[in-house]
Amino acid sequence: MVAIIIVDECVGCGTCVDECPSEAISMNGDNIAVVVADECLDCGACVDVCPTDAIKME
C-alpha cells in the first residue's frame, strides 16, 4: 500500500509533510501534497494527521 493524495481535498497545510517519517511527501508548486511511492513506508501516519481526510492508503 501507498499513501494517495486526493487533490481536490488537499488544502496545502503541510501537516503530512511534517509527520512523514520517510520524507516521502512534499508540496508541489501548487501547494498540494505529493507522495513519492517508492519512499512511502505504508505507515499511515499522514492519514492520521490530515485535517481534511485528503489522504488514503491504496
N, CA, C, O and CB atoms as a CASP TS submission, in Angstrom:
PFRMAT TS
TARGET T0000
AUTHOR 0000-0000-0000
METHOD Language model
MODEL 1
PARENT N/A
ATOM      1  N   MET     1       0.845  -1.194   0.000  1.00  0.00           N
ATOM      2  CA  MET     1       0.000   0.000   0.000  1.00  0.00           C
ATOM      3  C   MET     1       0.880   1.244   0.000  1.00  0.00           C
ATOM      4  O   MET     1       2.044   1.219   0.401  1.00  0.00           O
ATOM      5  CB  MET     1      -0.956   0.006   1.225  1.00  0.00           C
ATOM      6  N   VAL     2       0.280   2.324  -0.463  1.00  0.00           N
ATOM      7  CA  VAL     2       0.982   3.591  -0.525  1.00  0.00           C
ATOM      8  C   VAL     2      -0.017   4.719  -0.282  1.00  0.00           C
ATOM      9  O   VAL     2      -1.199   4.582  -0.594  1.00  0.00           O
ATOM     10  CB  VAL     2       1.701   3.765  -1.891  1.00  0.00           C
ATOM     11  N   ALA     3       0.452   5.822   0.269  1.00  0.00           N
ATOM     12  CA  ALA     3      -0.408   6.977   0.509  1.00  0.00           C
ATOM     13  C   ALA     3      -0.765   7.628  -0.816  1.00  0.00           C
ATOM     14  O   ALA     3       0.095   7.827  -1.674  1.00  0.00           O
ATOM     15  CB  ALA     3       0.279   7.995   1.447  1.00  0.00           C
ATOM     16  N   ILE     4      -2.036   7.956  -0.977  1.00  0.00           N
ATOM     17  CA  ILE     4      -2.546   8.620  -2.170  1.00  0.00           C
ATOM     18  C   ILE     4      -3.185   9.936  -1.734  1.00  0.00           C
ATOM     19  O   ILE     4      -3.991   9.962  -0.804  1.00  0.00           O
ATOM     20  CB  ILE     4      -3.573   7.712  -2.940  1.00  0.00           C
ATOM     21  N   ILE     5      -2.824  11.016  -2.402  1.00  0.00           N
ATOM     22  CA  ILE     5      -3.390  12.330  -2.095  1.00  0.00           C
ATOM     23  C   ILE     5      -4.639  12.556  -2.943  1.00  0.00           C
ATOM     24  O   ILE     5      -4.609  12.363  -4.158  1.00  0.00           O
ATOM     25  CB  ILE     5      -2.345  13.457  -2.343  1.00  0.00           C
ATOM     26  N   ILE     6      -5.717  12.958  -2.317  1.00  0.00           N
ATOM     27  CA  ILE     6      -6.930  13.346  -3.028  1.00  0.00           C
ATOM     28  C   ILE     6      -6.802  14.854  -3.264  1.00  0.00           C
ATOM     29  O   ILE     6      -7.071  15.666  -2.379  1.00  0.00           O
ATOM     30  CB  ILE     6      -8.259  12.972  -2.209  1.00  0.00           C
ATOM     31  N   VAL     7      -6.391  15.194  -4.464  1.00  0.00           N
ATOM     32  CA  VAL     7      -6.001  16.567  -4.796  1.00  0.00           C
ATOM     33  C   VAL     7      -7.097  17.581  -4.479  1.00  0.00           C
ATOM     34  O   VAL     7      -6.810  18.659  -3.959  1.00  0.00           O
ATOM     35  CB  VAL     7      -5.637  16.658  -6.263  1.00  0.00           C
ATOM     36  N   ASP     8      -8.331  17.249  -4.782  1.00  0.00           N
ATOM     37  CA  ASP     8      -9.438  18.192  -4.549  1.00  0.00           C
ATOM     38  C   ASP     8      -9.684  18.461  -3.070  1.00  0.00           C
ATOM     39  O   ASP     8     -10.326  19.450  -2.719  1.00  0.00           O
ATOM     40  CB  ASP     8     -10.710  17.661  -5.179  1.00  0.00           C
ATOM     41  N   GLU     9      -9.182  17.593  -2.206  1.00  0.00           N
ATOM     42  CA  GLU     9      -9.383  17.745  -0.766  1.00  0.00           C
ATOM     43  C   GLU     9      -8.183  18.372  -0.053  1.00  0.00           C
ATOM     44  O   GLU     9      -8.323  18.884   1.058  1.00  0.00           O
ATOM     45  CB  GLU     9      -9.683  16.401  -0.154  1.00  0.00           C
ATOM     46  N   CYS    10      -7.009  18.336  -0.681  1.00  0.00           N
ATOM     47  CA  CYS    10      -5.785  18.850  -0.049  1.00  0.00           C
ATOM     48  C   CYS    10      -5.815  20.372   0.015  1.00  0.00           C
ATOM     49  O   CYS    10      -6.021  21.042  -0.996  1.00  0.00           O
ATOM     50  CB  CYS    10      -4.532  18.376  -0.820  1.00  0.00           C
ATOM     51  N   VAL    11      -5.607  20.914   1.225  1.00  0.00           N
ATOM     52  CA  VAL    11      -5.603  22.366   1.418  1.00  0.00           C
ATOM     53  C   VAL    11      -4.192  22.930   1.543  1.00  0.00           C
ATOM     54  O   VAL    11      -4.015  24.127   1.768  1.00  0.00           O
ATOM     55  CB  VAL    11      -6.405  22.728   2.652  1.00  0.00           C
ATOM     56  N   GLY    12      -3.195  22.068   1.398  1.00  0.00           N
ATOM     57  CA  GLY    12      -1.810  22.527   1.414  1.00  0.00           C
ATOM     58  C   GLY    12      -1.280  22.936   2.767  1.00  0.00           C
ATOM     59  O   GLY    12      -0.405  23.799   2.848  1.00  0.00           O
ATOM     60  N   CYS    13      -1.782  22.344   3.828  1.00  0.00           N
ATOM     61  CA  CYS    13      -1.348  22.733   5.174  1.00  0.00           C
ATOM     62  C   CYS    13       0.055  22.230   5.504  1.00  0.00           C
ATOM     63  O   CYS    13       0.749  22.828   6.326  1.00  0.00           O
ATOM     64  CB  CYS    13      -2.330  22.209   6.206  1.00  0.00           C
ATOM     65  N   GLY    14       0.482  21.128   4.865  1.00  0.00           N
ATOM     66  CA  GLY    14       1.820  20.592   5.103  1.00  0.00           C
ATOM     67  C   GLY    14       1.966  19.715   6.325  1.00  0.00           C
ATOM     68  O   GLY    14       3.074  19.278   6.636  1.00  0.00           O
ATOM     69  N   THR    15       0.891  19.446   7.021  1.00  0.00           N
ATOM     70  CA  THR    15       0.959  18.605   8.215  1.00  0.00           C
ATOM     71  C   THR    15       1.492  17.215   7.881  1.00  0.00           C
ATOM     72  O   THR    15       2.262  16.643   8.652  1.00  0.00           O
ATOM     73  CB  THR    15      -0.422  18.495   8.868  1.00  0.00           C
ATOM     74  N   CYS    16       1.090  16.681   6.753  1.00  0.00           N
ATOM     75  CA  CYS    16       1.553  15.346   6.349  1.00  0.00           C
ATOM     76  C   CYS    16       3.050  15.338   6.060  1.00  0.00           C
ATOM     77  O   CYS    16       3.736  14.355   6.339  1.00  0.00           O
ATOM     78  CB  CYS    16       0.783  14.868   5.114  1.00  0.00           C
ATOM     79  N   VAL    17       3.549  16.428   5.505  1.00  0.00           N
ATOM     80  CA  VAL    17       4.978  16.539   5.210  1.00  0.00           C
ATOM     81  C   VAL    17       5.770  16.461   6.511  1.00  0.00           C
ATOM     82  O   VAL    17       6.772  15.751   6.600  1.00  0.00           O
ATOM     83  CB  VAL    17       5.290  17.865   4.455  1.00  0.00           C
ATOM     84  N   ASP    18       5.315  17.190   7.506  1.00  0.00           N
ATOM     85  CA  ASP    18       5.985  17.215   8.804  1.00  0.00           C
ATOM     86  C   ASP    18       5.922  15.860   9.511  1.00  0.00           C
ATOM     87  O   ASP    18       6.847  15.500  10.240  1.00  0.00           O
ATOM     88  CB  ASP    18       5.367  18.284   9.686  1.00  0.00           C
ATOM     89  N   GLU    19       4.847  15.114   9.302  1.00  0.00           N
ATOM     90  CA  GLU    19       4.625  13.855  10.016  1.00  0.00           C
ATOM     91  C   GLU    19       5.297  12.651   9.361  1.00  0.00           C
ATOM     92  O   GLU    19       5.586  11.668  10.042  1.00  0.00           O
ATOM     93  CB  GLU    19       3.154  13.596  10.126  1.00  0.00           C
ATOM     94  N   CYS    20       5.549  12.708   8.066  1.00  0.00           N
ATOM     95  CA  CYS    20       6.061  11.546   7.331  1.00  0.00           C
ATOM     96  C   CYS    20       7.474  11.173   7.795  1.00  0.00           C
ATOM     97  O   CYS    20       8.401  11.970   7.644  1.00  0.00           O
ATOM     98  CB  CYS    20       6.061  11.831   5.815  1.00  0.00           C
ATOM     99  N   PRO    21       7.648   9.966   8.361  1.00  0.00           N
ATOM    100  CA  PRO    21       8.969   9.568   8.880  1.00  0.00           C
ATOM    101  C   PRO    21      10.002   9.283   7.786  1.00  0.00           C
ATOM    102  O   PRO    21      11.204   9.301   8.052  1.00  0.00           O
ATOM    103  CB  PRO    21       8.821   8.342   9.746  1.00  0.00           C
ATOM    104  N   SER    22       9.545   9.022   6.565  1.00  0.00           N
ATOM    105  CA  SER    22      10.490   8.708   5.485  1.00  0.00           C
ATOM    106  C   SER    22      10.682   9.877   4.520  1.00  0.00           C
ATOM    107  O   SER    22      11.374   9.746   3.510  1.00  0.00           O
ATOM    108  CB  SER    22      10.009   7.486   4.713  1.00  0.00           C
ATOM    109  N   GLU    23      10.072  11.013   4.830  1.00  0.00           N
ATOM    110  CA  GLU    23      10.155  12.208   3.979  1.00  0.00           C
ATOM    111  C   GLU    23       9.703  11.915   2.559  1.00  0.00           C
ATOM    112  O   GLU    23      10.269  12.439   1.599  1.00  0.00           O
ATOM    113  CB  GLU    23      11.582  12.753   3.964  1.00  0.00           C
ATOM    114  N   ALA    24       8.668  11.064   2.426  1.00  0.00           N
ATOM    115  CA  ALA    24       8.138  10.680   1.127  1.00  0.00           C
ATOM    116  C   ALA    24       7.129  11.684   0.582  1.00  0.00           C
ATOM    117  O   ALA    24       6.712  11.576  -0.571  1.00  0.00           O
ATOM    118  CB  ALA    24       7.500   9.324   1.220  1.00  0.00           C
ATOM    119  N   ILE    25       6.734  12.659   1.397  1.00  0.00           N
ATOM    120  CA  ILE    25       5.730  13.629   0.986  1.00  0.00           C
ATOM    121  C   ILE    25       6.361  15.018   0.921  1.00  0.00           C
ATOM    122  O   ILE    25       7.104  15.430   1.812  1.00  0.00           O
ATOM    123  CB  ILE    25       4.523  13.617   1.955  1.00  0.00           C
ATOM    124  N   SER    26       6.040  15.721  -0.158  1.00  0.00           N
ATOM    125  CA  SER    26       6.486  17.110  -0.302  1.00  0.00           C
ATOM    126  C   SER    26       5.331  17.913  -0.890  1.00  0.00           C
ATOM    127  O   SER    26       4.308  17.350  -1.281  1.00  0.00           O
ATOM    128  CB  SER    26       7.773  17.216  -1.210  1.00  0.00           C
ATOM    129  N   MET    27       5.499  19.211  -0.947  1.00  0.00           N
ATOM    130  CA  MET    27       4.476  20.075  -1.528  1.00  0.00           C
ATOM    131  C   MET    27       4.924  20.493  -2.919  1.00  0.00           C
ATOM    132  O   MET    27       6.083  20.858  -3.118  1.00  0.00           O
ATOM    133  CB  MET    27       4.213  21.321  -0.631  1.00  0.00           C
ATOM    134  N   ASN    28       4.007  20.442  -3.889  1.00  0.00           N
ATOM    135  CA  ASN    28       4.362  20.854  -5.240  1.00  0.00           C
ATOM    136  C   ASN    28       4.176  22.359  -5.410  1.00  0.00           C
ATOM    137  O   ASN    28       3.843  23.049  -4.447  1.00  0.00           O
ATOM    138  CB  ASN    28       3.521  20.092  -6.271  1.00  0.00           C
ATOM    139  N   GLY    29       4.383  22.871  -6.600  1.00  0.00           N
ATOM    140  CA  GLY    29       4.276  24.301  -6.866  1.00  0.00           C
ATOM    141  C   GLY    29       2.893  24.886  -6.650  1.00  0.00           C
ATOM    142  O   GLY    29       2.742  26.094  -6.463  1.00  0.00           O
ATOM    143  N   ASP    30       1.882  24.024  -6.677  1.00  0.00           N
ATOM    144  CA  ASP    30       0.506  24.466  -6.434  1.00  0.00           C
ATOM    145  C   ASP    30       0.108  24.301  -4.967  1.00  0.00           C
ATOM    146  O   ASP    30      -1.066  24.425  -4.618  1.00  0.00           O
ATOM    147  CB  ASP    30      -0.462  23.686  -7.324  1.00  0.00           C
ATOM    148  N   ASN    31       1.098  24.019  -4.108  1.00  0.00           N
ATOM    149  CA  ASN    31       0.880  23.822  -2.674  1.00  0.00           C
ATOM    150  C   ASN    31      -0.047  22.633  -2.394  1.00  0.00           C
ATOM    151  O   ASN    31      -0.912  22.690  -1.520  1.00  0.00           O
ATOM    152  CB  ASN    31       0.297  25.093  -2.055  1.00  0.00           C
ATOM    153  N   ILE    32       0.155  21.569  -3.154  1.00  0.00           N
ATOM    154  CA  ILE    32      -0.576  20.324  -2.972  1.00  0.00           C
ATOM    155  C   ILE    32       0.442  19.236  -2.622  1.00  0.00           C
ATOM    156  O   ILE    32       1.525  19.175  -3.205  1.00  0.00           O
ATOM    157  CB  ILE    32      -1.404  19.948  -4.261  1.00  0.00           C
ATOM    158  N   ALA    33       0.084  18.383  -1.669  1.00  0.00           N
ATOM    159  CA  ALA    33       0.984  17.311  -1.250  1.00  0.00           C
ATOM    160  C   ALA    33       1.181  16.294  -2.372  1.00  0.00           C
ATOM    161  O   ALA    33       0.252  15.964  -3.110  1.00  0.00           O
ATOM    162  CB  ALA    33       0.438  16.615   0.005  1.00  0.00           C
ATOM    163  N   VAL    34       2.419  15.807  -2.479  1.00  0.00           N
ATOM    164  CA  VAL    34       2.780  14.798  -3.466  1.00  0.00           C
ATOM    165  C   VAL    34       3.550  13.693  -2.749  1.00  0.00           C
ATOM    166  O   VAL    34       4.438  13.973  -1.944  1.00  0.00           O
ATOM    167  CB  VAL    34       3.626  15.417  -4.634  1.00  0.00           C
ATOM    168  N   VAL    35       3.213  12.441  -3.040  1.00  0.00           N
ATOM    169  CA  VAL    35       3.863  11.299  -2.409  1.00  0.00           C
ATOM    170  C   VAL    35       4.792  10.617  -3.413  1.00  0.00           C
ATOM    171  O   VAL    35       4.399  10.345  -4.548  1.00  0.00           O
ATOM    172  CB  VAL    35       2.811  10.296  -1.866  1.00  0.00           C
ATOM    173  N   VAL    36       6.023  10.345  -2.988  1.00  0.00           N
ATOM    174  CA  VAL    36       6.945   9.522  -3.773  1.00  0.00           C
ATOM    175  C   VAL    36       6.705   8.086  -3.321  1.00  0.00           C
ATOM    176  O   VAL    36       7.136   7.675  -2.244  1.00  0.00           O
ATOM    177  CB  VAL    36       8.471   9.964  -3.577  1.00  0.00           C
ATOM    178  N   ALA    37       6.011   7.337  -4.168  1.00  0.00           N
ATOM    179  CA  ALA    37       5.551   5.995  -3.790  1.00  0.00           C
ATOM    180  C   ALA    37       6.681   5.071  -3.359  1.00  0.00           C
ATOM    181  O   ALA    37       6.509   4.280  -2.431  1.00  0.00           O
ATOM    182  CB  ALA    37       4.814   5.367  -4.941  1.00  0.00           C
ATOM    183  N   ASP    38       7.821   5.157  -4.008  1.00  0.00           N
ATOM    184  CA  ASP    38       8.940   4.279  -3.670  1.00  0.00           C
ATOM    185  C   ASP    38       9.520   4.554  -2.283  1.00  0.00           C
ATOM    186  O   ASP    38      10.218   3.707  -1.725  1.00  0.00           O
ATOM    187  CB  ASP    38      10.027   4.423  -4.704  1.00  0.00           C
ATOM    188  N   GLU    39       9.235   5.730  -1.725  1.00  0.00           N
ATOM    189  CA  GLU    39       9.762   6.087  -0.406  1.00  0.00           C
ATOM    190  C   GLU    39       8.732   5.923   0.708  1.00  0.00           C
ATOM    191  O   GLU    39       9.073   5.979   1.889  1.00  0.00           O
ATOM    192  CB  GLU    39      10.260   7.511  -0.424  1.00  0.00           C
ATOM    193  N   CYS    40       7.474   5.722   0.327  1.00  0.00           N
ATOM    194  CA  CYS    40       6.388   5.585   1.310  1.00  0.00           C
ATOM    195  C   CYS    40       6.541   4.282   2.076  1.00  0.00           C
ATOM    196  O   CYS    40       6.730   3.223   1.477  1.00  0.00           O
ATOM    197  CB  CYS    40       5.003   5.639   0.617  1.00  0.00           C
ATOM    198  N   LEU    41       6.459   4.356   3.410  1.00  0.00           N
ATOM    199  CA  LEU    41       6.613   3.191   4.278  1.00  0.00           C
ATOM    200  C   LEU    41       5.291   2.488   4.591  1.00  0.00           C
ATOM    201  O   LEU    41       5.280   1.478   5.295  1.00  0.00           O
ATOM    202  CB  LEU    41       7.272   3.608   5.562  1.00  0.00           C
ATOM    203  N   ASP    42       4.182   3.011   4.076  1.00  0.00           N
ATOM    204  CA  ASP    42       2.866   2.425   4.339  1.00  0.00           C
ATOM    205  C   ASP    42       2.531   2.444   5.829  1.00  0.00           C
ATOM    206  O   ASP    42       1.878   1.532   6.336  1.00  0.00           O
ATOM    207  CB  ASP    42       2.812   0.991   3.813  1.00  0.00           C
ATOM    208  N   CYS    43       2.980   3.486   6.523  1.00  0.00           N
ATOM    209  CA  CYS    43       2.739   3.553   7.967  1.00  0.00           C
ATOM    210  C   CYS    43       1.401   4.201   8.319  1.00  0.00           C
ATOM    211  O   CYS    43       0.857   3.956   9.396  1.00  0.00           O
ATOM    212  CB  CYS    43       3.856   4.318   8.636  1.00  0.00           C
ATOM    213  N   GLY    44       0.865   5.031   7.409  1.00  0.00           N
ATOM    214  CA  GLY    44      -0.410   5.681   7.658  1.00  0.00           C
ATOM    215  C   GLY    44      -0.351   6.900   8.554  1.00  0.00           C
ATOM    216  O   GLY    44      -1.393   7.463   8.891  1.00  0.00           O
ATOM    217  N   ALA    45       0.833   7.323   8.947  1.00  0.00           N
ATOM    218  CA  ALA    45       0.951   8.492   9.827  1.00  0.00           C
ATOM    219  C   ALA    45       0.330   9.731   9.191  1.00  0.00           C
ATOM    220  O   ALA    45      -0.299  10.536   9.878  1.00  0.00           O
ATOM    221  CB  ALA    45       2.422   8.760  10.163  1.00  0.00           C
ATOM    222  N   CYS    46       0.503   9.883   7.898  1.00  0.00           N
ATOM    223  CA  CYS    46      -0.036  11.043   7.191  1.00  0.00           C
ATOM    224  C   CYS    46      -1.563  11.030   7.193  1.00  0.00           C
ATOM    225  O   CYS    46      -2.200  12.076   7.315  1.00  0.00           O
ATOM    226  CB  CYS    46       0.489  11.081   5.752  1.00  0.00           C
ATOM    227  N   VAL    47      -2.138   9.849   7.056  1.00  0.00           N
ATOM    228  CA  VAL    47      -3.595   9.711   7.053  1.00  0.00           C
ATOM    229  C   VAL    47      -4.157  10.170   8.392  1.00  0.00           C
ATOM    230  O   VAL    47      -5.177  10.856   8.446  1.00  0.00           O
ATOM    231  CB  VAL    47      -4.011   8.247   6.761  1.00  0.00           C
ATOM    232  N   ASP    48      -3.491   9.790   9.457  1.00  0.00           N
ATOM    233  CA  ASP    48      -3.962  10.109  10.808  1.00  0.00           C
ATOM    234  C   ASP    48      -3.948  11.604  11.108  1.00  0.00           C
ATOM    235  O   ASP    48      -4.766  12.078  11.897  1.00  0.00           O
ATOM    236  CB  ASP    48      -3.115   9.388  11.827  1.00  0.00           C
ATOM    237  N   VAL    49      -3.034  12.357  10.493  1.00  0.00           N
ATOM    238  CA  VAL    49      -2.914  13.780  10.839  1.00  0.00           C
ATOM    239  C   VAL    49      -3.561  14.727   9.837  1.00  0.00           C
ATOM    240  O   VAL    49      -3.653  15.926  10.103  1.00  0.00           O
ATOM    241  CB  VAL    49      -1.474  14.136  10.974  1.00  0.00           C
ATOM    242  N   CYS    50      -4.010  14.222   8.700  1.00  0.00           N
ATOM    243  CA  CYS    50      -4.596  15.102   7.682  1.00  0.00           C
ATOM    244  C   CYS    50      -5.931  15.667   8.166  1.00  0.00           C
ATOM    245  O   CYS    50      -6.862  14.907   8.431  1.00  0.00           O
ATOM    246  CB  CYS    50      -4.790  14.340   6.351  1.00  0.00           C
ATOM    247  N   PRO    51      -6.035  16.994   8.285  1.00  0.00           N
ATOM    248  CA  PRO    51      -7.263  17.593   8.821  1.00  0.00           C
ATOM    249  C   PRO    51      -8.446  17.544   7.858  1.00  0.00           C
ATOM    250  O   PRO    51      -9.585  17.736   8.284  1.00  0.00           O
ATOM    251  CB  PRO    51      -7.001  19.017   9.199  1.00  0.00           C
ATOM    252  N   THR    52      -8.207  17.293   6.578  1.00  0.00           N
ATOM    253  CA  THR    52      -9.305  17.263   5.603  1.00  0.00           C
ATOM    254  C   THR    52      -9.545  15.873   5.021  1.00  0.00           C
ATOM    255  O   THR    52     -10.306  15.729   4.064  1.00  0.00           O
ATOM    256  CB  THR    52      -9.020  18.232   4.479  1.00  0.00           C
ATOM    257  N   ASP    53      -8.911  14.857   5.583  1.00  0.00           N
ATOM    258  CA  ASP    53      -9.046  13.474   5.092  1.00  0.00           C
ATOM    259  C   ASP    53      -8.705  13.375   3.596  1.00  0.00           C
ATOM    260  O   ASP    53      -9.369  12.666   2.840  1.00  0.00           O
ATOM    261  CB  ASP    53     -10.484  12.957   5.340  1.00  0.00           C
ATOM    262  N   ALA    54      -7.659  14.100   3.192  1.00  0.00           N
ATOM    263  CA  ALA    54      -7.254  14.141   1.786  1.00  0.00           C
ATOM    264  C   ALA    54      -6.248  13.047   1.429  1.00  0.00           C
ATOM    265  O   ALA    54      -5.732  13.023   0.311  1.00  0.00           O
ATOM    266  CB  ALA    54      -6.663  15.495   1.464  1.00  0.00           C
ATOM    267  N   ILE    55      -5.970  12.151   2.358  1.00  0.00           N
ATOM    268  CA  ILE    55      -5.008  11.084   2.098  1.00  0.00           C
ATOM    269  C   ILE    55      -5.644   9.744   2.417  1.00  0.00           C
ATOM    270  O   ILE    55      -6.285   9.574   3.454  1.00  0.00           O
ATOM    271  CB  ILE    55      -3.716  11.284   2.925  1.00  0.00           C
ATOM    272  N   LYS    56      -5.457   8.789   1.504  1.00  0.00           N
ATOM    273  CA  LYS    56      -5.932   7.427   1.764  1.00  0.00           C
ATOM    274  C   LYS    56      -4.801   6.480   1.403  1.00  0.00           C
ATOM    275  O   LYS    56      -3.878   6.839   0.671  1.00  0.00           O
ATOM    276  CB  LYS    56      -7.243   7.094   0.946  1.00  0.00           C
ATOM    277  N   MET    57      -4.886   5.280   1.923  1.00  0.00           N
ATOM    278  CA  MET    57      -3.894   4.252   1.618  1.00  0.00           C
ATOM    279  C   MET    57      -4.480   3.313   0.573  1.00  0.00           C
ATOM    280  O   MET    57      -5.592   2.808   0.727  1.00  0.00           O
ATOM    281  CB  MET    57      -3.474   3.468   2.903  1.00  0.00           C
ATOM    282  N   GLU    58      -3.729   3.089  -0.476  1.00  0.00           N
ATOM    283  CA  GLU    58      -4.166   2.169  -1.537  1.00  0.00           C
ATOM    284  C   GLU    58      -3.099   1.167  -1.831  1.00  0.00           C
ATOM    285  O   GLU    58      -3.279   0.308  -2.694  1.00  0.00           O
ATOM    286  CB  GLU    58      -4.529   2.923  -2.807  1.00  0.00           C
TER
END
